[in-house]
Amino acid sequence: MKSRFKRMQAMLLLFVILSLALTGDTAVSADAPYKTYTIDGYGYMTETQTAYMPHLTITKVGEEALSEPRDMVISEDGFLYIADTGNRRIVVSDLSGNLKKVITSEEFIYPCGVFVTKDKKIYVADRDAKTVFVLNEDSTILARYQRPDHPLYGDGVDFKPLKLAVTNKGIMFIVCEANTNGLVEISPADGGTFLGYFGTNFTKSSLTQIILRVFMTDAQRAKQVSNIPSTPDNLAIDTKGLLYTVTRGEYYDTLKKLNIAGKNLISADAYEEYPAAVTTGNYENIFMVSSLGYVYEFNEDGELLYVFGGSDDGRQRIGLCKKVEAIGVDASDKIYILDSDLSQIQVFAPTEFTDLIHKALYLYSKGRYTESKEPLEEILKMNSLFDYANKAMGRAYLQEENYSMALHYARLAKDHSTYSDALWETRNIWLRDNLIPSLIIIVLLVLLWKGLKLLDKKKGCFDGIRRIKVRLSRKELLGQLKYSIYFMKHPIDGCYGVRREGKASLLCANILLALFILFRIINKYFCGFLLKNVREGRYALGSDILYVVVLFLLFTASNYLICTINDGEGTLKQIYCSFTYALTPYLILQPFIFLLSQVVTYNEAFIVEFAVLFEQVWIVILLFLAIKEINNYSVKETGKVIFLTFFAALIAALVAFILYVLGSQVFDFIIAISGEVVYRLGF
């Protein structure tokens, strides 16, 4: 028994020693200390599978400790070049943190930016030396670039380089501290030629600021804080020579992808308030990281794939950061994040889920749409609600001209653009196959109708139908419903009929209001996909009905009270009935608009929008004339009454809200007192 116990102790001790030996300078985690999110088709953040797992943490490069590192770049041959700013040097290591060399110079003061070209030239941005150094791997300085001596650079503008990126031709794009003109572009020709500013951010002014400046004096304008563009925070360059910048305070323009003309090619669907760095991946994907450690991955068009990571809370858990300065991606898709506060590099490895996404991105970018569906199907097996995969599937089917499947996946992903394109093609195919047969059927129906009319004249085939129609027209309710159409076309005479001839009833008005609510609900939840503004499968019928009824009754009651005060001649019943009759254009036109919404594409959506606007204007005119004619007002008096009606409705809503809040507090108080009594009595 004792020998067995000793063997168990020895095995446990061996396990502990091996664990400590394996962790050393690197730490491995079996679980991510953060969640991964993506954006669904409605623009909301939703949790998804873990995209990247913490892989290791490089706390030392060999035996060299880092001090306030400010930048990092991964060379094409797979080495890390780290701007070890606190130690005034550039440290080179392999991707596992093994030291390869140290590049130093007595001229280095604050080396905070580093870039390596294909020919192994090392560019170092030194803020305090106000110089960009070019060195070889032996620490020999090949060139120095300082403040451009050019009138276009700007008088009084200093040259304090922070970050830089270099093209294959040696043209430098430099982020300079406090230089709001944009990236400084310098060519190596003639010892350094200033080519101008590139990728300048735009200034922004709110409407309030613009209006205030119009009424300000020159002295007041001079005292205002100058409205100047933001300085880019960091940049990167891809293999095609496209530049990427990140800038704080630019919202959805935080991330930019700039072509040779400096034009932004993307509009990212997510932004970060405190961006720190940007880089590109192996599939034309884009990575942006915040200073707090949140990593965003986008595709080449700026569509968000994932966001993950987070800020360290002091426990120094692997995968969390304190202050990020740089980001890099190696050939195996691992992400490297440089943390200046912790003086370490966090490494993240992609999961199987992310590998499939990257494979699909690669195949799709190469035009191999059919092949891209295989990894996408695997992704959807893992997470059927991953909208980006549904979107990519829809686009792949669109390229294959399988429009029915493209419509299916585009609808799942809420991808309106793909849905519109697929709908356009589907409609064209239907017209091509059915236009002539449809025209023949229409001609035959017209001929049949004319034949029946001719037969009716000779034989009276439709006499029975006419008798039924006459009997129905004598029904008072049907006559009142039919009168709503007359009211819509002749509102002044229609109001006279409501007021003097009893052409309306509460039953008829209630039916019209119920139909309005029904049509509104149908249009809200079942209109064409491209024009729908609510989430699929989400219904709130009770609130929809209550919303219309409360607003309609509030407006009617407020108008009646205001009209009574202002010598109006209409009764509450007359006002209510005329208001419901004024809704008739909606009841007549909305079914056609609803059907039209099912077949229009984005290019034709303006037709539906114009029809809706026409319908709304018609209703407003009818309401105006109803108030005027029912109460025998002039146009000026009607305008005054309408304004007071809205004011009274607002006051009533505020009073109702106050009563609701007070009532809730009284109810909570009674519940609390009752609970206390029950507790004290021991029930």
N, C-alpha and C positions, 0 to 999 in steps of 0.2 A: 504493500500500500504506500509506504514512504517513497520507494523508488519511483512508483507511478506519479506521485505528487511532485517529485523533483523533476521528472521528465516534463510534466505539464508546465512547471515554473520556467524551465529552460526554453521550452517552445514559445511561451508568452514573451519572455525576455528577447528572444531572437526576433519575434514579430515586431516588437517595439523598436528594436535597433534598425531593422530593415525599413520600417516606416519612416523613421527620422532620416535615414540615409537617403531615401528616395525623395523626400520633400526638399531637403537642402535649401538651395536658392530658388527652387521652383515649387509651386503648390498646385496640386491637382484637385479638382472638385467633381463630385459625382452628381451634383445638382446645381442648378443656376439660382443665385440669390436674387433674381429679378424675374419679372414677367415680360413676355413678348407680345406686342400689339401690332395690329394692322388696321387699315381703314376699310370699312365696308362700303358698299355702293351708295349709301346715304350720307357718307362723309363722317361717320362716327367711328371713334377708336373702339376696337373690339379685340379681346384676347385671342391669341392663336398659339399654335405649337411653338416650343422654344426653337428659335432660329439658329442661335450660336451658343455653344457651351463654353464656360471658362476653361481654358486649356492649360496655361501656365502663367506664372508671374516672374518676370526677370527683374530681380532686385539689384543684381550686380552684373557687370560685364566682365567675365572672368573674375579677377580679384579686385577690379576697379569699381568703386562706388560712384554713382552719379550724384551731381549736385545741381539742383534747380535746372534740369534739362528743359529746353524751350522748343526744340524742333527735332524731327526725325523723318528720314526718308528711306525707303527700301529700294536698293539699286536693282537693275535688271538681272544681275547675276546672283541676286538673293542675299545681299548683305545689308545690315542695318547701319545707317550713318546717323549718329545722335549728336545734336548740338548740346554738349555738356557745358551749359553756360556758366554755371557757378565755378567750374574748374577751368574755364577759358580754353576749351579744346573741342575737337571733334573725335568721338569714339566710334570705332568700327567693330562690329561683331557679326557673327553668323546669326541665323534666326532662332537659335537656342540660347543665345546670350554668351557664347564663347568669344573671348576677346581676339581680334585679328590684328588691330593696330590702333595707334593713337596719333591723330594729326594735330600738331600744335604750331603756334607762331607767337613770337614776342609781340607782334602787332595786334593780336587779338585782345580786345577789351571786354566786349559783351557779345560774343557770337550767339545769336538767337535764331538764326535761320540757316538751313542747309539744303542743298540740292546737288544731285549727282547726275551727270549726263552719260550717254552711252560710251563715250570715249574716256570715261573715268576722270573727267575733270570735276573737281569739287568746288562748288560755289558756296561761300559763307557770307551771310548778311550780319554785319556787326553794327548794332545800333549806336553804341557809344564811340566807336571809331569812325562812324559816319562813312563807312566804306563797305563795298562788296568785294571780297577777296576771291580770286580764282587760284586754286592750288592743284597740284598733282598728288599722287598717293604717297609721295616722299616728303610731303609738307613744304614743298618748294612753291613759293608764290609766283604764279605765272602772270597775273594782272591784278590791277586795283581799279575800282570804279567808284568815284566820289560824286559829290553834288554836280549835276550838269551845269555847265556854264552856257546857258541858253536863255534868251529873253522869254521864251514861252514857258519855261519851267516855273517862273513866278518870282518876283522880288520878295525877299523875306521868307521864302519857303525853305525850310531846312531839309536836310537829307539824312534821315535816320531809318535805314532799312531794317525791317523786322522779319519778313518772309520773302521768298522769291521762288520763281519757277523759270526754267530756261528751255527754249526750243532746241531742236536739233541743229539749227543754224547759229546757236549761241545768243539769240536775242533774249534779253532778260526782262521779266515782268516782276516788279518789286512793290511790295506793300511797305509804305513808309509811314512812320508814326506821325499822326496829326496832319497828314496830307490828304485833304478832302477832294482833291482833283481826280483821284482814281489811281490805278496802277501806273507806276513809272516804267515806261518802256525804253530800254537802252540797247542799242546795237553795239557789238564789239568792234565795229569798223572805226578806223582812225582813233583807236585808243578809248573809244566810248562815245557814241553819238546818241543824243537824246532824240527819240522818235516821237515823243508826245505822251499824252495820258491816255489810258485805255480802260474801258469798262467803268466809266464814272457813274456813280449812283445819282439818282434824281432827287431833287428837293421835293418836299411834300408840304402843302398848306391846306388846312381845313377851310371849309366855306366860311366859318365864323371869323377866322383870321383874315381872310381876303376882304370880307365886308368891313371889319374893324380898321384895316389899313387904309381903306378908302376915305374914312372920316378922320383919320389921324393927321396931325400936323407933322411937318418935317422933323421937328424936335422930338415928338413922341415916337416917330418911326426910328429915329437914331438911337433912342434908349432901349428899343426892343432887342431881344437876343436875335442875332443873325440866323436866318434860315439857310443853313449850309448842308450840303450832302454828307452822308455818312462815309467814314473811311472803311474800306474792306478790312476784315479781320484776318483772313487767310485765303490762300489760293492753291490750285493744283492744275496740272496740265496732263492731258491724255496722249495716247500714241498718235492721234490724228492732229494734234496741235491745238485742240479746243481748250480754252481756259475755263476754270470753275472758281467761283468766289463765294465766300460766305460773309455776310455783313449783319451786325446787330441792328435791330430796330427797323428792319425792312419788311417784316411780316412775311407774306407769301413770296416776296422777292429776296428773302434771306439767302437762298441758294440760287445762283445763276450759272448758266452754261453759255459761254460767250463764243460766238464765231469770230472769224478774222476781222469783221467789221465792228466788233464790240456789241453786237445785238444779242439779247438774251433769247435762247432757243427753247426754254422750258418755263413752265409755271408749276412749281412743285405744289402738291396738294397737302403738304404739311410744312410747318415752319418751327424754328427753334429760337427762343428769345436770346439765348446766350451761345451762339455758335462758336466753336473753337477752331475747327479744321475741316477740310474736305479732301477726298481722294476718289479715284476711280478703281473699279474692279476689273475682272478678266472678261466680263460679258457686257461691257459698255454700261454697267451699273454704276451708281454713284453712292458714295458713303459720306455722310455728314455726322460730326460728333459735337455734342455740346460740351462746354467747360465742366459741366457736372457729371459727364460720363454717359449721357444718353446717345446711343448710336442709331442713326437713321439710314436705311438702305432704300434707294430709289432705283427704278429702271431708267433707261436712257431718256425717257420722256418726262421724268419727274414724278412718276406715279409711285407712291410709297408701297414698299413691300413689307418692311418691318420697322419697328422701333423697339429697342431693348436697352438694358443697362440701368445704371442709376448711380446715385451719390453714396459714398461711403459714410457710415454713421460713427466712425471711430473704431469699429471692430476689425477693420482692415480685412474684410472678406474678399476672397479672390473674385474678380469680375466687377467690383465696384471701385469707383475712382473718387478723387477729391478735386483735382484741378487738371483737366485735360488740355494738352497743348498741341498734339499732332495725332494723325491716324494714318495707317498704311495697310495695304493688302498684299499678301505674297502670292506666288503662283499657285498654291494649293488652297487659296481662298480664305486663309486664316487672316484675322483682323488683329492689328497691333495698335495699341493705344498708349501714348506716352503721358504719364502723370507727373507733373512737375512738383507738386506738393509731397507726394510719396516717393519721388525720384525712382520710379520703376516703370516697367512696360507690362501692361496686361495683354495677354494673347487669347483670342477667342477662336474656336474651331467650329465650322459649320456642321449642323446636324444633317441627317439623311433627308429631312424635309427640305432644308435649304439647298442641298445638293440637287434635288429634283427640280427646284425652282430655277437654279442656275443652268441646269441642263436644258430646260424648256426655253429659257431666255436665249441661250446660245443657238439652239436649233431654229427658233423663230427668227432671230436676227439674220440667219443665213438663208432664210426663205424655205427652210425645210419644215413646212407647216404640218404635214401629215405626221412626220416623226415627232414633232413637238407635242402631239396629243398624248403620246404614251406616258411621258413623265407627268403630264398634267392630270391624266386619269389617276395615276398613283397618288398624286397630291390630294385629289378630291376624295379618294378612298380614305385618306388620313383625316381630312377636314373638308367636308362637303360645303362648308360655309365660307371657305377661303375665297373671297370674291375675286381676287386677282387671277386665280386659276380659272374660275368660270369666265372671266373676261378674256383671258388668253385663249381659252377653248373656243369661245364665240368668234374671236378674230381668226383663229386657225380655220374654222369651218367656213367663215366668210371667204377666205382666200381660196378654199377648195370649191367654192360656189355651192356649198350645201347650206342653203339659206334658211331652211326650216330649223336645222340644228343651231345655226348661228343665232336665230331669233330666240331659241330656247335658252341658250347659255347667256346671251346678252341680257335677257330679262332677269335671269338668276343673279347676274352680277350688277344689275342696274346700270349697264353700259349703254347709255342712250345713243352714242355716236355709232357704235356697231349695229345696234338695233335699227337705227334709221337707215343705214346703208343696206342692211339685209332686207328691210321692209321695202325699200325702193326697188331692189332687184326682184323680190317676190311679186310685187305689184306689176312690174314690167312683164314678167313671165306670164302672169295671169291675163293681162290685157292682150298679150301676143296670142295666147291660146284660146281666149274666149271672146275677143272683141267682135269678130264677125258673127259667131253664133248669137251673141247677145243682141246685136243690131237686128238680126233676122227675127229673133223672138219679139223684140220691141215692135217691129213693123207688123208682124203677125197679130200681136195684141191690139195695135191700133186698127187694123183692118177688121178684127173680130168685134171691137167696140163699135165701129161704124156700122158693121152688119147688124149687130144687135139693136142699135138705135133705129135703123131702117126697118127692121122687123117689128120693133115696138110701135112704130107709127102705124103699121098696117094691122098688126094683130093685138097690140096692147099687152105685150108680154110682161111689162113691169108695173102693171096697174096695181097688183097686190102690194108690191113694195112701196108704191106711192101712197097707198092707203095707210100702210103701217107708219110711214114717215109723217103723214098728217096727224095721226093719232098721237104719235110721240111728241110732235111739236105743240100739242095742246097741254102737255104736262108742264106744270108751272116751273118745276125745278129744272127740267131740261131747257126750257125757254130762258131761264135766268143764266144757266151755264153758257148757252149760245150767245146771250147778250154780252158776255165778257169779250167775245171777239169783236162785236160792234163797238164796245167801249174802247178797245185797243186801237181801232181805226178812226173813231170819231169821239175823242175823249170829252169834248165840250158838250155835245148832245148826249153822250153817255152819262155824264154827271147829272144832266137835267133829268134823265130817265131814272137814275138812282134816287134823286132828291124828290122828284115830283110824281113819278109814275109807278113807283114801287117795283122797279125792275131788279131788285136785289133782295136777298134774304140772308139771314145768318147761316142757314144750312148751306146755301150756295157758296157763301164766303168761306166757310170752314172747309168745304170740299176743295176749293181753289187753293187755300193755304196748305192743306194736307198734300195735294198734288205737287205744290211747289217744294215742300219738304222732301217728298218721295223722289222727285226728279233731281233735287240737289244731292241727295245721298247717293243715288245711282251714278250721277256724273262724278261725284267725288271719289268713289271707290272702284268704279268700273270703266272710267273713260280710257282713252288710248294711253298706252304705256308711256309714250314720250311726253304726255301732258299731265300725267298723274303727279300729285304733290304729296301723297301720303304713302306710308310704308305698306308693302304687300302684306296682307293677312292681318293688318291691325284695323279693328273696327271700334268706333265709339258712337254707336247709334243713339244712345240715350242723350249724350251731351250734344250731338248734332241736332236732334229734335228740340231739346231744351234751348239751345242757343238761338235758333230761328224763332221759336215761339216767344221767348222772353223779349228778344229785341223787337219783334214786330208789335207785341202788345205794349211794350214800354213806349215805343215811338207813337203808337196810336193813342194811348192814354195821355201822353205828354202833349201831343198835338191837340187833342180835344180840350184839355185844360187851358192851354194857351189861347185856343180859338174862342173858348167861352169867355175868357177875360177880355179878349179883343173883339167882342161883338160878332163872333162868328155865328152863322145861321144853321150850320150842320149839326145833326145829332150824332151821338157816339156810334150808333148803328150805321148811319150813312157814311161816316168817315171810315169806319172799319171795312165796310163793304167796298167802298171805292178804292181803298188801299189794296185790298185783295184783287180787285179787277185790274189794278195797275200792274200786277204781276203776270198778266196773261202773255205778254211777249216772251217771257221766259218759258212758259208752258208750251208755247207754239214753236219757238225756235230751238229750244234746248235739245229736243230729240234729234233734230238734224245736225246740230253741232256735235252731239254725242257720237253719232254715226260717223261724222267727218273726222273726229278725233282718232278713230280706229285705223284710218288708212293714210293719214298725212305723215310726211317725214319732217325732219327738222327744217328743210328748205321751204316747206309749205305751212309750217305752224302758224305763220303770221295770218293766214286765212282764218283759222279758228280764233286767234286772238282778236282780229278785227270783228268777227261775228259776235264774240262775247262783248266787246266794247260797244258795238251797235245796239245789242240787246240791253245792256245796262243803261246807256243813254236814253233809250226809248222808255224804260221803266222810270227813270228819274223825271223825264218830261211828263209822263202820265201822273206821277205823284204830285208834281208841282201844279198841274192843271186841276187835279182832284181837290187839292187844298183850296185853290183859288175859286173854283166854280161851286163846290159844295157850300163854301162859307160866304160866297159873293164878295170876294176881296178883289182889290186892284193888284197889279203885278208888284208894286212896291210893298203893299201890306202883306202879300204872300211871302216875299223874301224875308220880311221882318219876323213873321210868324214862324217860318222854318228855322231861322236862327235861334229864336227863343225856344222852339221845340227841342232842338239839340241841347241847348243849355239846360233846360228843365230835365231832360233825360239824363244828362250828366250828373246833375244834382241828386236825382233820384237814385242813380247807381251808387254814388258816394254814400248817401244815407243808408242804403241797403247794405253796403259793405261795412260801414261802421256798426250797424245793428248786428250784423253777423259776427263781427269780432267781439263785440260786447257780450252777445249771447253765448258765444263759445267760451269766453272767460267765466261767465256766470255758471254755465253748465259744468265746466271743469272745477269751479269752486264748490258747487253742490256735491259733485262726485267725491271731491277730496274730503269735505266735511262728513259725508255719509260713511266713507271708508274709515275715518277717524272714530266716528260714533260706534260703528260695528266693532272696530278693534277694541275700544275701551269697554264696551258692554260684553265683550268676550264671545260674540257669536261666531 
